[in-house]
Amino acid sequence: MKKIILTLVAMMTMTVGFAETENHQAVKNVEQQRYDMTIDMRRLSAKLDLTADQMDAVQVIHENFNDAMQSAGESNWMERRHKVHDAVSKDVHHMHNVLNEKQFNTYMALLMTTLRNKGL
């Protein structure tokens, strides 16, 4: 009888441990998707009416921005807000150097809407 009870307790413990790990992984995946800033460059290029040179520069800037946001998503909650702020600030600064005023204003509207929709 004692072996049956110990076996049952061991099985329940392993089941609960597996469920917690699986739940934690699901939450982590959702959190990482929140910081994924991948965009369709063709649509952004059409919306901003970019030249070929601007499109190349914007693509490089955006890849760096996406990498910085992914890094922010993987960091602990205390550093996350600071890293997001730094990533957005650098992105805005670099985009301002590449885009003209009209393009930059449109880009800022798109960026702020995206960040607000993702809850950042």
N, C-alpha and C positions, 0 to 999 in steps of 0.2 A: 504494500500500500504506500509506503514511504517513497519507493522508487517511482511509482506512478505520479504522485504529487510533485516530486522534484522534476520529473520529466515535463509535466504540464507547465510548471512555473518557468522552466528553461525555455520551452517553446513560446510561451506568452512573452517572455522578455525579449527573445530574438525577434518576434513579430513586431512588437512595439518599437524596438530599435530600428528595424528596417523601415517601418512606416515613417518614423521621424526623419530618417535620412532621406527618404524619397520626397517627403513634404518639403524639407529644407532645400533640396535640389530644385524642386519646382518653383519655389519662391525665388531662389537665386537666378533661375533662368528668366523669370518674368522681370526681375530687377535689371538684369543685363540687357534685355530687349528695350527697356525704357531708355537706356543710354545709347542705343544704336541709332546713329544719325545718317545712315546710308540713304542716299537720294538718287534719283534718276537724273544724271547730268544732262541728257538731251532735253528733258523737260525744263530744267533750270536754265539751260542755255537759251531755249526758245522764249521763256518767260522774261529773262533779263536782256534778251537780244545781244548776246555776247559775240565778240569777234573770235577768230580762231586762237589768237594769242591770249585773249582774256579767258577763253574756255580752258586752255591748258593750265594757266595760272590758278584759276578757280578750282580746277580738279585737284591740283596738288595741295592747295590750301584746305580744301574740304577733306581730303584724305588725312591730313595732319589733325584737323579738328575732330574727325571721327575717331582717330586713334586716341586723342586726348580724352574724349568723352568715354570711350571704352575703358580707359585707365581709371577715370573717375568712378565709373560704375563698379569696378572691381575693388576699389579702395574701401576702407572702413567708413562708417557713417560720419565720423568726425571730420575727416579730410574731404569727403565727397563734395560738399557745398563749395569749398574753396577751390577744388580742382575744376568743377564745372564753371565757376566764375572765371578762372584763369583761361580755360579753354575758349569760352565765349568771347572774352576780351581780346585774346590773340586773334581769333577768327575775324572779329569785327575790324580790328586794326589792319590786318592783312587785306581783307576784302575792300576796305576803304581806299587802300593804296592802288588796287587793281581796277575797281569799278568807277564809273562816273557817278554824279550825284543822283540822277534818276534811277540808274541800276542799283545803286547802293540803298536808296530808300525802299525800293521794291524788295531787295534782298533782306533788309532789316525787318520788313513786315512779315516776310515768309519765315525768317528765323525765329522771331518772337512768337509767332503763331504756333510754330512747331514746338518750341520749348514749353509754351503754355499748355498745349494739348498733351504733352508728355508729362506734365506736372513737375517740370524742373524749374 
